[in-house]
Amino acid sequence: MPEILFLTRGHGFGHAARDLRVIQELRRRPGTTVRIMANGSAVTYYAMRGVQCTPIELPDEDYGEDFGEGAAKAVWRALASVPRPDLVVSDEVMWALPFAREVWKRPCVMLLCALWAEYGMPDADRFFDTADEVLVLDFPRNRRESYGTTAPIGFLGPVVQPFPAGRGAARSALGIAERDEVAVLSLGGMNTRPESRRMATAAIGAWRAHAGPGARLLLLADPPAEPLPVHDGDGAPAGGGEVVWAGVTPEPETYYRAADVVLNDAMGSTVCDLAWNGVPAVALLDEESAAGFPKTFPGRIRHLTAAGLIETAPVHEGPPAVWRAIERARAGAAAPDRAAAREGFGWSTGETVAQRLFELLDA
């Protein structure tokens, strides 16, 4: 009866969202036990869904905090408190790799959004040399010719799954009439970041200035402690668009399916779910924060935009640019070739990732 230890990085909900899809498939195999460890906002994500996990005492407010010496000590303390598993799967909890290989002498698979080469540091990829496999959950077309690690690398694609309800059922569940005009702004599990405030400011300004009377923008976040400096940006009279802070929800997919258009952080993973499910979507680009992300992230957005699967809006251009992107997204929703465009990208599911892990475990 194999036991798998699955570690999830926080820094928003994206890692936990994709990991839970994989974990659910792993647990479908009779006799398989999956223990979960997580830090920061990933713990919150699992708790909202009633999924048990062991917290790692590691904050995730600062992007670099989970890679330093303090992070190593926190991760190793947590690992030393649990039984040795048969396989370790780590979604960007970096310090699990040396512990698994050097202390436990167990195979370890690393799940990554990108390797260090995509940050301009290919030599740092040597850290992954002892991994049994590195699975990059991004489009194969984003792959470089070479990387700085000797570990096997696979590009499986973003982990997507169908949203659970159709538009009618989703609207009925949320009390939204069929003719109501509704948009959703989702900024994930770290919506107090400066870039999240800038995105929310631009989106709210666009909605209040241009949406029709009674149209609603549902924000999947709690209201900020400090009011947002919202303005329409072009002097247009307020159109009557209503803004509703709907709070953080364990079922955002219902809101996505019910919406006429969804606005989301371009650097997050939700934009891939929206594109794959055919939901009209606007990826909000924040230039001030984009420099800290790997080169593959804007590349992913360029690919999706070129295929007509999403629209983009530069936040620094203000509410008018956001509104134009909303209009383009809604106009292109009925394009007959959208389904064909999705098929050519290379996506993965919880099942395909789980199957790869079982192949390694069985070997």
N, C-alpha and C positions, 0 to 999 in steps of 0.2 A: 504494500500500500504506500505509494510514493507521497512524500510531503514536499510541497513547493513553498518557499518563502518569497513573497512578492512585496517589494518596497516601492513606494510611490512618493515622488517629490511633490511638495506643495507649490508655492508661487502661482496661485490661481487654481482654478478647477480643471484645467485642460488635461493635466497628467492623470488625475484621478478618474476623469470621465472616460478616457480611453482605456485605462487599466481595468476599470470595473467591467468593461465589455469583454476583455480578455479573461479576467478572473471568473466571470460567470460561465464562460465556455470551458475553462479548465475544470471547474467543479461539476460539470455535466458528466465527466468521465468517472465511472464507478470506481470507488476506492481511492480517489485522489483527494488529498487534503491541501488546502491553500490557506496559509497564514499571511495576514497583511500587516505591514508596518508602514507608517506614513508620518509626514510632518506638516505643520502649518495648515494652510487652507485645504490641503488634501484630507486632513482629519475631519474638518468641517463638512466637506463633500460627502465622505463616507457616513458620517453621523446623520446627515439629512436623509440619507437613504436607508438607514437602519443596518448598515454594514459594519460589522465589528472589525476594529483594527487596533494595533498597539501603537500609541503615539511615540514619536522620536522627539526628544526635547531640543528642537532646532527651529528657530524662527525663519520666516520666509519673506519678511518685508523688504530686505535688501537682497538683490539678485546674487551678490557674491558671497553672502554669509554661509551658504551651504556648501562651499568648496574649500574653506580654509581649515586650519588646524582644529579650531573649536568644533567644526562640523564633523571632522574625523573622529574626535573623541566622543561626541554625542552619538554618532552612528554605531561606533564599536561598543559603547556601553549598552546600547539597545540590543545589538546582536548577541552580545554575551549573555543576555538574560533569557534567551529562547533556545529551544533544542536545535541541534544541527539538522538542517533539512537535506533532502536529496538533490534539490536544485534551487539556486537563487536567481530570481529575476528582479532586476533593478531598473526602474524608470528614473534615470538621472540622479539617483542617490549614489553619487560617485564612490564614496568610501566603502560601500558594501563589497565592491569588487576585490580589493586586496584582502579584506577579512575572509571572504568566501574562499579565495584561492590559497591563502597562506595559513590561515588558522583552521578553517573547517575542511580544507582540501576537497571542496565541492565545486561542481561546474557552476558557472555564472554567465548569464546572458544579460547584456546591457541594452535597454530600450532608450533611444535618443531621438530628440527632435533634429539634431545636427551634430556633426563632429566638430572638434576644435578648429579644423582646417577652414571651416566656414566662417570662423571669427578671425581668420588671418594668422592662426597659430598652429600650423600642421605638425610641428614637432611635439606639441602637447598631446597629440593623438596616441603617442607611445604609451600613455597611461592605460589604454585599453588592450595592450598586447596580450595580457593574461586572460582576457575574456574568451569564453568558448565561442561566442558569436556576438556581434554588434548588429542590432536591428534598428535601422533608421526609419522612423515612421513618417516618411515624406515621399513625395512623388519620385519615381525612378528617373524622370527627366531632369531632376535637380542634382543628380549624382555627378561628382567630379571624376576626372580620369584617374586620380590617385589620391591616397590618403597616407597619413604618417604612421598608421598602425599595421601590424602584421596579423591582427585578428581577422577572421572572416567577417565580411560586412554584407548585409542584405538591406535593400531598400524595398520595403513591403508596401509603402503608401500609407496615407492617413487612415486611422481606424474609424470607419463610419458604420452607421446602422440606420435602418429605416425609422423615421419618426412613428410613434405608436398609433397615431390616429390620423384620419383624413381631416380635411379642412372643416367640413360640416360638424363632425363629432367634436373636434377641438373647440370650435366656437360655441357649441352647445354646452360643453363642460365649463367654459369660462363665462357663460352668460352673454355672449356677443352675438348680436343679430347678423344675419347673412349680409345685409346691406350696409352695416356699419363699416366706416373706414378706420382701420386700426394698424398702427405700426408698433414695432417692438425695438427697444434699444437694450442690448444685453452686453454688459462689460465684464462679466465673469466674477471670480472670487476675490479680486483685489481692486475693487472699484473706487478706492480712496486715493489711488495713485494720481500724481499730477496729470499724466496723459489721459487718464480716465475722466478727470474733471474737464479737461479741454475738449474731449470728444463729446461729453454730455452737454457742455455749454453750446457747442456748435449745432448739435442735433436738436436740442430744445429750441434754440433760436430759430432754426429753420422751420420747425413744426409750428411754432407760435406765429411766425410771420406769414407762412404760406399755406398751411393746411386749412381745409374748410371748416366752418362752424360744426362743432360736435365731433370732429375727427379726433381720435385719441392716440397719443403716444404713450405706450406702457413701458416704464423703465423697470427692468428686473434688477433692482437694487434698493437699498434703504436710502431715505433722504439724507443728503450730506449734512454734517454738523454746521458747516459754513455755507451760506447761500451761494449758488453759482452766479457768476457775472454774465447773465444771459442778455443778449441783444440780437436784433435781427440782422445786423451787419450791412444792410443796404437801404435802410430807411423805409422799407415797405410797410404798409399798415398791417397790424395784426389781423390774421385771417380767422381767428377763433379756434385754432387748434388747441386741444386740451392735453395737458401733461399729467400722467398718473404714475406716482411712485408705487409700483406693485410689490416691491420687496423682493428678497431672495427666495427662489422657489426650487424645490427638489425636482420639479418637472418642467423645465424650461422648454422642452420639445413641444409641449402642448401649445404654448404661446407662439412658438415659431411657426407651427403649422396653421394656427388660426390667423396669423398676421398677413396683411397685404404686402408688407415689406419688413425685413429685419435689418437693423443696423448693428454692426459688431466691430470690435477691435480687429483691424487687419492682421495684426501679429498674433492673434489667438488661433486656436484650433477649431472654434465653432464655425468659422467661415467655410471650412471644408465640409462639415456636416450640412450646412445650408445649401451649398452648391450641389452636393451629391443628392440631396432630397428634392432639388428643384424649387427651393423657396427663393423668391425674389430677395436679393440681399445687397447691402451696401457695406463695403469694407472701409472703415474709417482709418485713414493714414495720418499718423502723428509724426511729423519729421523730427521733432525734438527728441523723441525716444527711439526712433527707428535705428539710429546708429549703434545702439547697444545689442541689436539682434543679429543673428547669422545672415549671411548673404542669401541663403536659400529661402528665407521668409519672404522678402519682397519678390524673389523669383517666383515663388508659389503664387503670390497674388497676381503677378504679371501673366502667368499661364492661365489662371482661372478667368481673368478679365479678358484676355485675348480670345478665349473660347466662348465668351458671352455668358458665362455661368454666374458672374457677379459683376457689380459696378463698384467703383472706388470713388472716395471723396477725400481730398487733402484737407485736414482739419484747419490748417493755417489759413486757408482761403475763406473760411468762415461759413455761416449759415447758407448763403446762396449756393455755394458749391455742393453742400450736403443736399439741399433740396433738388438741384439738378440731377444728382446721382439717384435720388429717390424716384424721380420721374422716369429716368432711364431704366431703372430696375423693374419698375412696374410695367413699363411699356414692353420690355423684352421677355416678360414672364411667359408669354404664350408662344414664343418662337418654336417652330416645329423641330428644329435640329438640336435643341438643348439636351435631350436624352442621349442622342448619338455623341455629342461633345463630351458628356460625362464618361462615356465608356472608354475613351482613349487615354485616360490619365494614369491609371494604375492606382487602385485603392485597395485597402485591406479591411478586414472585419475582425471582430474578436475571435471568430472561429479560425481564420487563416493564421493569425498570430499564435493562438493556442496550439494549433496543429504543428507549427514549427517548433514550439517548445516541447511538445510531446515527442517529436522525432528525436530531439537531442536527449531528452530524458530516457527514452527507450534504448538509444544507442549506448 
